[in-house]
Amino acid sequence: MKKNSFKVGIAVKPNQDNAKKSLDLLIDYLQSKNISFNLDKVGAELLKANHNVLERSELPKNSDLIIVLGGDGTLLSIARYIPPHKIPIMGINLGRVGFLTEIPVSEMIEALDFFISGKKTIQKRMMLKASLIRKGKEFSSYNCLNDAVITKSTLARIVQLKVSALSGLFADVYADGIIVSTPTGSTAYNLAAGGPIIMPQMEAFTITPLCPQTLSLRPTVLPSNEEIEITIMSNSEEIYLTVDGQRGTPLMPDDRVIVRKSPYYLELVSNPRRDYFSLLREKLGWAKK
């Protein structure tokens, strides 16, 4: 039987008890449809495969669909490699919560059937770009899906930040740090810090101070055409910029972090059986008796 030209890239969460069984189920399905696939190193080790193995950074440009078996952290670890490739990503939840990896293993095959038959449901998720400006020059920049976080280390004192937008000065912030999140990231660190939930199809930023000294300083939602500039006013060198909880760099006094809407979007394959509110009810335990 002729091989399908459609190709799938597979990323797997390491050290997950049910990963091997889920991967076997997925591979059996793909082979039954004559669909080619590439594996990341974790998947290759589980299958004891020595061919069709790629680094995660190489999967997007060699795939028509990325399937993640794991949790949100696993999906974020490959999401950063997708731009500028417009490759949809499907998250299969092997963990506990999983707002991005929303499809349970029990519904994986059905979701794939929907996708392959053209009945797929894809949500375009806004990304943000965080640029570190040091001594007037761009030192580093990151495209990310969830959030950019500036925070102190364990031993550092309260961080002093000057936060501005195109509309003017937001505030001088004395706090443990600050989160700038996308709507997708609103259910991540932002939510744990008391920030609002934003519907993922919206385009906006949320600024959420972490334990601010000024108690009236509350999480604030800004339109996506704003440009948020955060200047490090503290003398401490134990301050860090972290994006999506996975990458980042130490910050220095007078560094500026500029956060703006990224030119890229992430195309997330959503669960055809669930709407966003049912996902919130399930993951957050709303209205459970």
Backbone as numpy.savetxt, mean C-alpha at the origin, in Angstrom:
# Nx Ny Nz CAx CAy CAz Cx Cy Cz
-2.25 -28.84 -25.84 -3.09 -27.65 -25.84 -2.21 -26.40 -25.84
-2.57 -25.40 -26.66 -1.74 -24.21 -26.82 -1.74 -23.36 -25.56
-0.56 -22.82 -25.22 -0.44 -21.97 -24.07 -1.16 -20.65 -24.29
-1.83 -20.17 -23.25 -2.47 -18.87 -23.28 -1.38 -17.80 -23.23
-1.52 -16.72 -24.02 -0.51 -15.66 -24.01 -0.56 -14.82 -22.73
-1.66 -14.91 -22.00 -1.82 -14.20 -20.74 -0.84 -14.77 -19.72
-0.18 -13.89 -18.97 0.82 -14.35 -18.01 0.57 -13.73 -16.64
0.72 -14.54 -15.61 0.46 -14.14 -14.23 1.76 -14.13 -13.44
1.95 -13.09 -12.63 3.05 -13.04 -11.68 2.52 -13.32 -10.28
3.23 -14.13 -9.51 2.75 -14.55 -8.19 3.76 -14.18 -7.13
3.28 -13.45 -6.10 4.10 -13.11 -4.94 3.47 -13.75 -3.71
4.29 -14.35 -2.86 3.78 -15.13 -1.72 4.41 -14.62 -0.43
3.58 -14.53 0.61 4.07 -14.13 1.92 4.91 -15.25 2.52
6.10 -14.95 3.01 6.93 -16.01 3.62 6.40 -16.44 4.98
6.72 -17.67 5.34 6.42 -18.21 6.68 4.95 -18.16 7.03
4.11 -18.41 6.04 2.67 -18.45 6.25 2.19 -19.89 6.16
1.49 -20.36 7.19 1.14 -21.78 7.29 0.34 -22.29 6.10
-0.63 -21.52 5.63 -1.50 -22.00 4.56 -1.05 -21.56 3.17
0.18 -21.04 3.06 0.64 -20.53 1.77 0.82 -21.64 0.74
1.42 -22.76 1.14 1.69 -23.84 0.20 0.39 -24.42 -0.37
-0.58 -24.66 0.48 -1.86 -25.22 0.03 -2.56 -24.24 -0.92
-2.54 -22.96 -0.60 -3.18 -21.96 -1.45 -2.45 -21.81 -2.78
-1.13 -21.86 -2.73 -0.34 -21.76 -3.96 -0.59 -22.97 -4.86
-0.65 -24.15 -4.29 -0.94 -25.36 -5.07 -2.29 -25.23 -5.77
-3.29 -24.72 -5.07 -4.62 -24.54 -5.64 -4.57 -23.55 -6.81
-3.83 -22.47 -6.62 -3.71 -21.46 -7.68 -2.99 -22.02 -8.90
-1.88 -22.72 -8.68 -1.11 -23.27 -9.80 -1.93 -24.31 -10.57
-2.66 -25.14 -9.86 -3.52 -26.13 -10.53 -4.54 -25.43 -11.43
-5.11 -24.34 -10.95 -6.08 -23.60 -11.74 -5.42 -23.01 -12.99
-4.27 -22.35 -12.80 -3.60 -21.72 -13.94 -3.19 -22.76 -14.98
-2.71 -23.89 -14.54 -2.31 -24.94 -15.48 -3.51 -25.52 -16.21
-4.66 -25.60 -15.53 -5.87 -26.11 -16.18 -6.35 -25.17 -17.28
-5.99 -23.88 -17.16 -6.36 -22.88 -18.16 -5.21 -22.60 -19.14
-4.10 -23.35 -18.98 -2.92 -23.14 -19.81 -2.39 -21.72 -19.74
-2.41 -21.16 -18.55 -1.92 -19.81 -18.31 -0.50 -19.87 -17.75
0.42 -19.16 -18.37 1.81 -19.12 -17.90 1.90 -18.29 -16.63
2.93 -18.55 -15.85 3.10 -17.80 -14.61 4.58 -17.70 -14.25
4.91 -16.65 -13.50 6.22 -16.48 -12.89 6.03 -16.38 -11.38
7.01 -16.88 -10.64 6.96 -16.89 -9.18 8.04 -15.99 -8.59
7.73 -15.40 -7.42 8.81 -14.79 -6.66 9.59 -15.89 -5.95
10.64 -15.53 -5.24 11.51 -16.54 -4.63 10.80 -17.35 -3.55
9.88 -16.71 -2.83 9.15 -17.43 -1.78 8.28 -18.51 -2.40
7.56 -18.16 -3.47 6.73 -19.15 -4.14 7.54 -20.27 -4.75
8.71 -19.91 -5.31 9.57 -20.93 -5.91 10.08 -21.91 -4.87
10.41 -21.41 -3.69 10.88 -22.30 -2.62 9.77 -23.24 -2.16
8.54 -22.74 -2.09 7.43 -23.59 -1.67 7.17 -24.71 -2.68
7.31 -24.37 -3.97 7.06 -25.37 -5.02 8.31 -26.15 -5.39
9.44 -25.73 -4.78 10.74 -26.33 -5.14 10.98 -26.22 -6.64
10.66 -25.04 -7.17 10.81 -24.78 -8.61 12.12 -24.06 -8.86
12.76 -24.34 -9.99 13.99 -23.65 -10.35 13.86 -22.96 -11.71
12.63 -22.78 -12.17 12.40 -22.05 -13.41 11.22 -21.09 -13.21
11.08 -20.14 -14.11 10.04 -19.11 -14.02 10.09 -18.38 -12.68
11.31 -18.10 -12.21 11.49 -17.41 -10.92 12.06 -16.03 -11.19
11.40 -15.00 -10.63 11.84 -13.63 -10.82 11.87 -12.90 -9.48
12.70 -11.87 -9.41 12.64 -10.95 -8.28 11.29 -10.24 -8.31
10.80 -9.85 -7.16 9.50 -9.15 -7.13 9.53 -7.89 -7.98
10.68 -7.23 -8.03 10.79 -6.01 -8.83 10.63 -6.28 -10.32
10.84 -7.54 -10.73 10.76 -7.89 -12.14 9.38 -8.43 -12.53
8.55 -8.78 -11.57 7.26 -9.39 -11.89 6.33 -8.48 -12.69
6.17 -7.18 -12.33 5.20 -6.36 -13.06 5.45 -6.24 -14.56
6.70 -6.08 -14.96 6.96 -5.88 -16.39 6.95 -7.19 -17.18
6.77 -8.31 -16.47 6.69 -9.61 -17.14 5.34 -10.29 -16.90
4.32 -9.50 -16.54 3.02 -10.08 -16.19 1.88 -9.23 -16.74
0.73 -9.88 -16.89 -0.51 -9.18 -17.23 -1.41 -9.05 -16.01
-1.09 -9.78 -14.97 -1.81 -9.71 -13.69 -0.85 -10.16 -12.61
-0.85 -9.44 -11.48 -0.09 -9.86 -10.31 -1.06 -10.42 -9.29
-0.78 -11.61 -8.78 -1.58 -12.20 -7.70 -0.70 -12.28 -6.46
-1.21 -11.73 -5.37 -0.49 -11.75 -4.09 -1.19 -12.72 -3.16
-0.45 -13.70 -2.66 -0.94 -14.61 -1.63 -0.31 -14.18 -0.31
-1.09 -13.53 0.54 -0.51 -13.06 1.79 -1.40 -12.05 2.47
-0.78 -10.98 2.96 -1.50 -9.90 3.62 -1.20 -8.58 2.95
-1.66 -7.49 3.57 -1.46 -6.18 2.96 0.01 -5.81 2.83
0.82 -6.25 3.79 2.25 -5.95 3.72 2.90 -6.58 2.50
2.50 -7.80 2.17 3.04 -8.47 0.99 2.61 -7.73 -0.27
1.36 -7.28 -0.31 0.89 -6.54 -1.48 1.64 -5.22 -1.62
1.85 -4.52 -0.50 2.58 -3.25 -0.57 4.02 -3.44 -1.02
4.59 -4.60 -0.68 5.99 -4.85 -1.03 6.20 -4.97 -2.54
5.14 -5.29 -3.27 5.27 -5.37 -4.73 4.58 -4.21 -5.42
3.65 -3.55 -4.74 2.92 -2.42 -5.34 3.86 -1.32 -5.77
4.95 -1.11 -5.03 5.87 -0.02 -5.36 6.62 -0.25 -6.67
6.64 -1.51 -7.14 7.34 -1.81 -8.39 6.41 -1.72 -9.61
5.13 -1.56 -9.38 4.19 -1.60 -10.50 4.26 -0.34 -11.37
4.25 0.90 -10.81 4.44 2.05 -11.68 5.79 1.99 -12.38
5.86 2.35 -13.66 4.81 2.92 -14.51 3.98 1.88 -15.26
4.17 0.60 -14.94 3.40 -0.44 -15.63 1.96 -0.43 -15.12
1.01 -0.48 -16.01 -0.41 -0.48 -15.62 -0.89 -1.92 -15.54
-0.40 -2.61 -14.50 -0.71 -4.02 -14.31 -1.65 -4.16 -13.12
-2.82 -4.77 -13.28 -3.71 -4.96 -12.12 -3.12 -5.95 -11.12
-3.49 -5.77 -9.87 -3.00 -6.63 -8.81 -4.19 -7.18 -8.02
-4.16 -8.48 -7.75 -5.24 -9.16 -7.02 -4.68 -9.69 -5.72
-5.29 -9.30 -4.61 -4.81 -9.72 -3.30 -5.65 -10.84 -2.72
-5.01 -11.97 -2.43 -5.68 -13.12 -1.80 -5.24 -13.16 -0.34
-6.20 -13.09 0.56 -5.91 -12.93 1.98 -5.58 -14.26 2.66
-4.33 -14.37 3.11 -3.93 -15.53 3.91 -3.82 -15.18 5.38
-4.03 -13.90 5.69 -3.82 -13.46 7.07 -5.12 -13.21 7.80
-5.12 -12.17 8.64 -6.24 -11.93 9.53 -7.13 -10.78 9.06
-6.55 -9.60 8.78 -7.36 -8.43 8.43 -7.40 -8.27 6.92
-6.44 -7.60 6.34 -6.33 -7.52 4.89 -7.38 -6.67 4.21
-7.18 -5.34 4.20 -8.06 -4.46 3.44 -7.71 -4.46 1.96
-6.44 -4.69 1.64 -6.01 -4.73 0.24 -6.10 -6.16 -0.31
-5.67 -7.10 0.50 -5.82 -8.51 0.12 -7.18 -8.98 0.62
-8.21 -8.50 -0.05 -9.57 -8.66 0.47 -10.25 -9.95 0.04
-9.70 -10.67 -0.94 -10.35 -11.87 -1.46 -9.89 -13.09 -0.65
-10.79 -13.79 0.02 -10.39 -14.99 0.76 -10.02 -16.12 -0.18
-9.22 -17.05 0.30 -8.80 -18.18 -0.53 -10.00 -18.95 -1.06
-11.06 -19.03 -0.26 -12.25 -19.77 -0.67 -12.94 -19.17 -1.88
-12.65 -17.87 -2.18 -13.27 -17.21 -3.33 -12.25 -16.88 -4.42
-11.02 -17.38 -4.27 -9.95 -17.06 -5.22 -10.26 -17.53 -6.63
-10.67 -18.77 -6.79 -10.91 -19.33 -8.12 -12.06 -18.61 -8.80
-13.10 -18.32 -8.05 -14.24 -17.59 -8.61 -13.81 -16.20 -9.08
-12.99 -15.53 -8.27 -12.52 -14.20 -8.64 -11.66 -14.25 -9.90
-10.83 -15.28 -10.02 -10.02 -15.45 -11.22 -10.88 -15.74 -12.44
-11.91 -16.55 -12.27 -12.83 -16.81 -13.38 -13.48 -15.53 -13.85
-13.90 -14.68 -12.90 -14.49 -13.39 -13.26 -13.49 -12.56 -14.05
-12.25 -12.53 -13.59 -11.22 -11.71 -14.25 -10.97 -12.20 -15.68
-10.76 -13.49 -15.81 -10.41 -14.05 -17.12 -11.57 -13.94 -18.11
-12.80 -14.02 -17.60 -13.97 -13.93 -18.48 -14.31 -12.50 -18.86
-13.57 -11.53 -18.32 -13.82 -10.13 -18.64 -14.82 -9.46 -17.71
-15.28 -10.16 -16.67 -16.24 -9.59 -15.73 -15.54 -8.98 -14.52
-14.28 -8.69 -14.68 -13.47 -8.19 -13.56 -13.95 -6.82 -13.09
-13.71 -6.57 -11.82 -13.98 -5.26 -11.22 -12.66 -4.70 -10.73
-12.22 -3.61 -11.36 -10.93 -3.03 -11.02 -11.14 -1.62 -10.47
-10.54 -1.35 -9.32 -10.58 -0.03 -8.72 -9.23 0.65 -8.92
-9.28 1.89 -9.41 -8.05 2.68 -9.53 -7.81 3.38 -8.20
-6.70 3.06 -7.57 -6.38 3.63 -6.27 -5.31 4.71 -6.42
-5.63 5.88 -5.91 -4.68 6.99 -5.91 -3.43 6.63 -5.11
-2.28 7.04 -5.63 -1.02 6.89 -4.92 -0.48 8.28 -4.59
0.45 8.34 -3.65 1.10 9.62 -3.36 2.59 9.52 -3.63
3.19 10.68 -3.84 4.64 10.76 -4.04 5.22 11.61 -2.91
6.17 11.04 -2.21 6.85 11.75 -1.12 8.29 12.03 -1.55
8.66 13.30 -1.55 10.01 13.70 -1.97 10.74 14.33 -0.80
11.95 13.88 -0.54 12.79 14.45 0.51 13.72 15.48 -0.12
13.60 16.72 0.33 14.45 17.81 -0.17 15.46 18.15 0.91
16.74 18.03 0.57 17.82 18.32 1.52 18.79 19.32 0.90
18.99 20.43 1.57 19.88 21.51 1.10 19.49 21.95 -0.30
18.18 22.03 -0.53 17.68 22.57 -1.77 17.60 21.60 -2.93
18.03 20.33 -2.72 18.02 19.35 -3.80 17.21 18.12 -3.39
16.60 17.46 -4.39 15.86 16.24 -4.09 16.82 15.12 -3.73
16.71 14.65 -2.50 17.60 13.61 -1.98 17.06 12.22 -2.31
15.74 12.06 -2.21 15.10 10.78 -2.53 13.62 11.04 -2.77
12.96 10.10 -3.44 11.51 10.21 -3.64 10.92 8.82 -3.72
9.65 8.73 -3.34 8.97 7.44 -3.26 7.53 7.59 -3.74
7.09 6.66 -4.58 5.67 6.51 -4.86 5.13 5.44 -3.93
4.02 5.73 -3.26 3.48 4.76 -2.32 1.96 4.76 -2.34
1.39 3.68 -1.88 -0.05 3.47 -1.95 -0.76 3.90 -0.67
-0.16 3.68 0.49 -0.84 3.93 1.76 -0.52 5.28 2.38
0.76 5.46 2.75 1.05 6.64 3.54 2.54 6.97 3.58
2.79 8.22 3.92 4.13 8.70 4.26 4.07 9.13 5.72
5.00 8.64 6.54 4.97 8.88 7.98 6.29 9.48 8.42
6.21 10.56 9.17 7.40 11.12 9.82 7.23 10.89 11.31
8.21 10.24 11.91 8.07 9.89 13.33 9.43 9.88 14.00
9.40 9.99 15.31 10.63 9.94 16.09 11.03 8.49 16.32
12.29 8.29 16.68 12.71 6.97 17.12 12.30 6.80 18.59
12.58 5.65 19.14 12.14 5.35 20.51 12.67 6.35 21.52
13.91 6.79 21.35 14.55 7.63 22.37 14.46 9.12 22.06
13.95 9.47 20.90 13.91 10.88 20.52 12.83 11.62 21.29
13.00 12.93 21.40 12.00 13.77 22.04 10.88 14.05 21.04
9.91 14.84 21.50 8.81 15.23 20.62 9.37 15.92 19.38
8.77 15.65 18.26 9.21 16.20 16.99 8.52 17.55 16.76
9.30 18.52 16.31 8.73 19.81 15.94 8.72 19.91 14.41
7.54 20.13 13.85 7.36 20.15 12.40 6.59 21.40 12.00
6.95 21.99 10.87 6.15 23.05 10.26 5.45 22.44 9.05
4.13 22.42 9.08 3.34 21.76 8.04 2.57 22.82 7.26
2.81 22.85 5.93 2.16 23.82 5.06 1.54 23.11 3.87
0.62 23.79 3.22 0.02 23.33 1.97 0.00 24.50 1.02
-0.44 24.26 -0.20 -0.53 25.35 -1.16 -1.47 26.45 -0.66
-2.46 26.04 0.15 -3.43 27.00 0.67 -2.89 27.83 1.81
-1.71 27.49 2.33 -1.12 28.25 3.42 -0.59 27.36 4.52
-0.17 27.97 5.62 0.36 27.24 6.76 -0.74 26.41 7.39
-0.49 25.11 7.57 -1.43 24.25 8.26 -1.27 24.41 9.77
-0.07 24.14 10.27 0.17 24.30 11.70 1.64 24.05 12.00
2.10 24.61 13.13 3.36 24.17 13.72 2.99 23.01 14.63
3.53 21.84 14.34 3.10 20.61 15.00 4.18 20.14 15.97
3.80 19.98 17.22 4.66 19.37 18.24 4.00 18.04 18.59
4.61 16.94 18.19 3.94 15.64 18.31 4.96 14.52 18.22
4.47 13.28 18.35 5.33 12.12 18.12 5.63 11.93 16.64
4.87 12.59 15.79 5.07 12.46 14.35 3.82 12.86 13.61
3.77 12.52 12.34 2.63 12.89 11.51 2.48 11.87 10.38
1.24 11.61 9.99 0.92 10.69 8.90 0.23 11.49 7.79
0.68 11.29 6.56 -0.07 11.78 5.40 -0.50 10.54 4.63
-1.81 10.31 4.55 -2.29 9.06 3.95 -3.19 9.32 2.76
-3.26 8.32 1.90 -4.22 8.29 0.80 -5.54 7.71 1.33
-6.62 7.76 0.54 -7.84 7.06 0.95 -7.61 5.58 1.20
-6.79 4.94 0.37 -6.48 3.53 0.60 -5.79 3.35 1.94
-4.87 4.24 2.28 -4.15 4.15 3.54 -4.94 4.62 4.74
-6.16 5.12 4.50 -6.94 5.62 5.64 -7.33 4.52 6.61
-7.35 3.26 6.15 -7.69 2.15 7.04 -6.44 1.46 7.59
-5.28 2.08 7.40 -4.03 1.51 7.92 -3.60 2.29 9.18
-2.39 2.78 9.20 -1.86 3.50 10.37 -2.75 4.68 10.73
-3.26 5.38 9.73 -4.14 6.52 9.94 -5.33 6.17 10.82
-5.95 5.03 10.56 -7.11 4.61 11.34 -6.72 4.31 12.78
-5.59 3.62 12.95 -5.12 3.30 14.30 -4.80 4.56 15.10
-4.41 5.65 14.39 -4.06 6.90 15.06 -5.26 7.81 15.23
-6.46 7.32 14.91 -7.67 8.11 15.12 -8.11 8.92 13.92
-7.52 8.66 12.75 -7.90 9.39 11.55 -9.17 8.82 10.94
-9.76 9.55 9.99 -11.03 9.13 9.39 -10.84 8.08 8.30
-11.89 7.31 8.07 -11.92 6.39 6.93 -12.42 7.16 5.70
-11.67 7.07 4.62 -12.02 7.75 3.36 -12.33 6.69 2.32
-13.44 6.83 1.63 -13.77 5.87 0.57 -12.64 5.80 -0.45
-12.22 4.61 -0.86 -11.01 4.47 -1.68 -11.11 5.08 -3.07
-12.33 5.28 -3.60 -12.44 5.87 -4.93 -12.30 7.39 -4.91
-12.26 7.97 -3.70 -12.05 9.41 -3.59 -10.58 9.75 -3.80
-10.31 11.03 -4.08 -8.94 11.49 -4.23 -8.72 12.61 -3.22
-7.99 12.29 -2.18 -7.77 13.23 -1.09 -6.58 12.77 -0.26
-6.07 13.67 0.57 -5.06 13.34 1.57 -5.65 13.51 2.96
-5.18 12.73 3.90 -5.49 12.96 5.30 -4.20 13.24 6.05
-4.18 14.35 6.78 -3.05 14.69 7.65 -3.45 14.31 9.08
-2.72 13.40 9.69 -3.05 12.93 11.03 -1.85 13.07 11.95
-1.87 14.05 12.87 -0.78 14.17 13.85 -0.81 12.99 14.82
0.38 12.57 15.27 0.49 11.48 16.22 0.72 12.05 17.62
-0.27 11.89 18.49 -0.18 12.36 19.88 0.30 13.81 19.96
-0.41 14.75 19.34 0.05 16.15 19.35 -0.08 16.77 20.73
0.83 17.71 21.06 0.74 18.45 22.31 -0.51 19.32 22.34
-0.85 19.89 21.17 -2.06 20.70 21.06 -3.24 19.76 20.83
-4.06 19.55 21.84 -5.10 18.54 21.75 -6.17 18.87 20.72
-6.30 20.16 20.39 -7.31 20.54 19.39 -6.84 20.31 17.96
-5.59 19.91 17.78 -5.06 19.64 16.45 -5.56 18.27 15.99
-6.51 18.24 15.08 -7.21 17.02 14.71 -6.84 16.57 13.30
-7.07 15.29 12.95 -6.89 14.82 11.57 -7.70 15.68 10.61
-7.11 15.99 9.47 -7.71 16.92 8.51 -7.61 16.33 7.11
-8.71 16.45 6.35 -8.76 15.95 4.98 -8.54 17.10 4.00
-7.61 16.90 3.05 -7.29 17.92 2.05 -7.54 17.36 0.66
-7.88 18.19 -0.31 -8.05 17.71 -1.68 -6.73 17.26 -2.29
-6.80 16.40 -3.27 -5.59 15.79 -3.82 -4.76 16.75 -4.66
-5.29 17.92 -4.99 -4.49 18.88 -5.75 -3.63 19.76 -4.84
-3.71 19.51 -3.53 -2.82 20.21 -2.60 -1.42 19.61 -2.65
-0.45 20.38 -2.19 0.92 19.91 -2.04 1.31 20.17 -0.59
1.61 19.12 0.14 1.87 19.24 1.57 3.38 19.28 1.79
3.83 20.29 2.50 5.27 20.43 2.78 5.48 20.37 4.29
6.35 19.45 4.71 6.64 19.25 6.13 8.12 19.53 6.34
8.42 20.54 7.15 9.81 20.93 7.43 10.20 20.46 8.82
11.37 19.83 8.92 11.86 19.33 10.19 12.49 20.49 10.96
11.86 20.87 12.07 12.34 21.99 12.88 13.15 21.51 14.08
13.05 20.23 14.43 13.78 19.69 15.59 15.26 19.55 15.29
16.07 19.61 16.35 17.51 19.39 16.20 17.88 17.92 16.29
16.95 17.08 16.75 17.24 15.66 16.88 17.47 15.03 15.51
18.41 14.10 15.44 18.65 13.38 14.19 17.94 12.03 14.18
17.17 11.74 15.24 16.50 10.46 15.33 15.05 10.57 14.87
14.89 11.08 13.66 13.58 11.25 13.04 13.63 10.55 11.69
12.54 9.89 11.33 12.56 9.07 10.12 11.34 9.35 9.25
11.56 9.26 7.96 10.48 9.21 6.98 10.32 7.76 6.55
9.10 7.25 6.68 8.80 5.87 6.29 7.60 5.88 5.36
7.69 5.17 4.25 6.57 5.11 3.31 6.05 3.67 3.24
4.74 3.55 3.34 4.06 2.25 3.32 4.62 1.27 4.34
5.25 1.79 5.39 5.76 0.95 6.46 6.93 0.07 6.06
7.54 0.34 4.89 8.55 -0.59 4.38 9.84 0.06 3.91
9.76 1.29 3.47 10.96 1.97 2.98 11.06 3.32 3.65
12.26 3.86 3.68 12.39 5.18 4.27 13.82 5.58 4.47
13.98 6.70 5.20 15.32 7.26 5.37 15.34 8.14 6.62
16.49 8.24 7.30 16.60 9.18 8.42 16.49 10.62 7.92
15.92 11.49 8.75 15.78 12.89 8.40 16.71 13.75 9.24
17.07 14.91 8.69 17.96 15.85 9.36 17.23 17.17 9.58
17.72 18.01 10.52 17.11 19.33 10.70 17.09 20.12 9.39
16.00 20.81 9.15 15.76 21.64 7.95 15.43 20.82 6.71
15.42 19.49 6.80 14.91 18.70 5.68 13.45 19.05 5.44
13.05 18.98 4.18 11.65 19.19 3.82 11.13 17.93 3.13
9.97 17.48 3.53 9.30 16.36 2.87 8.07 16.93 2.17
8.04 16.78 0.85 6.93 17.30 0.07 6.09 16.11 -0.40
4.82 16.14 -0.06 3.90 15.06 -0.42 2.86 15.60 -1.39
2.74 14.94 -2.51 1.77 15.35 -3.53 1.15 14.11 -4.14
0.12 14.29 -4.90 -0.50 13.17 -5.62 0.48 12.62 -6.64
0.63 11.31 -6.65 1.50 10.66 -7.64 0.83 10.68 -9.01
1.62 10.71 -10.08 1.02 10.59 -11.41 0.52 9.17 -11.70
0.84 8.23 -10.82 0.48 6.83 -11.04 -0.69 6.41 -10.16
-1.43 5.43 -10.65 -2.50 4.80 -9.89 -2.18 3.31 -9.77
-2.71 2.69 -8.73 -2.65 1.23 -8.63 -4.01 0.67 -9.02
-4.02 -0.32 -9.90 -5.26 -0.96 -10.31 -5.45 -2.21 -9.46
-6.40 -2.14 -8.54 -6.64 -3.22 -7.59 -7.88 -4.00 -8.00
-7.72 -5.31 -8.17 -8.86 -6.16 -8.52 -9.68 -6.38 -7.25
-10.93 -5.95 -7.27 -11.76 -6.06 -6.07 -12.58 -7.34 -6.10
-13.06 -7.70 -4.95 -13.85 -8.91 -4.80 -15.24 -8.70 -5.41
-15.62 -9.49 -6.42 -16.92 -9.26 -7.06 -18.11 -9.52 -6.16
-17.89 -10.20 -5.05 -18.99 -10.54 -4.14 -19.17 -9.54 -3.00
-18.28 -8.56 -2.89 -18.32 -7.69 -1.72 -18.24 -6.23 -2.13
-18.98 -5.38 -1.41 -18.80 -3.94 -1.58 -17.93 -3.42 -0.44
-17.58 -2.15 -0.51 -16.62 -1.60 0.46 -17.17 -1.62 1.88
-18.46 -1.35 2.03 -19.02 -1.32 3.38 -19.08 -2.73 3.99
-19.33 -3.73 3.18 -19.31 -5.09 3.71 -17.89 -5.47 4.12
-16.90 -4.95 3.40 -15.51 -5.19 3.77 -15.20 -4.53 5.12
-15.67 -3.29 5.30 -15.46 -2.62 6.58 -16.15 -3.36 7.72
-17.38 -3.79 7.48 -18.10 -4.51 8.54 -17.36 -5.78 8.92
-16.84 -6.48 7.92 -16.14 -7.74 8.19 -14.81 -7.50 8.91
-14.03 -6.57 8.39 -12.68 -6.38 8.93 -12.66 -5.65 10.27
-13.62 -4.73 10.48 -13.64 -3.94 11.69 -14.65 -4.42 12.72
-15.42 -5.44 12.35 -16.36 -6.02 13.30 -17.53 -5.12 13.63
-17.94 -4.29 12.67 -19.07 -3.40 12.90 -20.37 -4.18 13.03
-21.23 -3.74 13.90 -22.59 -4.27 14.06 -22.61 -5.76 14.39
-21.54 -6.24 15.00 -21.54 -7.65 15.43 -22.04 -7.72 16.86
-22.87 -8.72 17.13 -23.42 -8.89 18.47 -22.66 -10.00 19.19
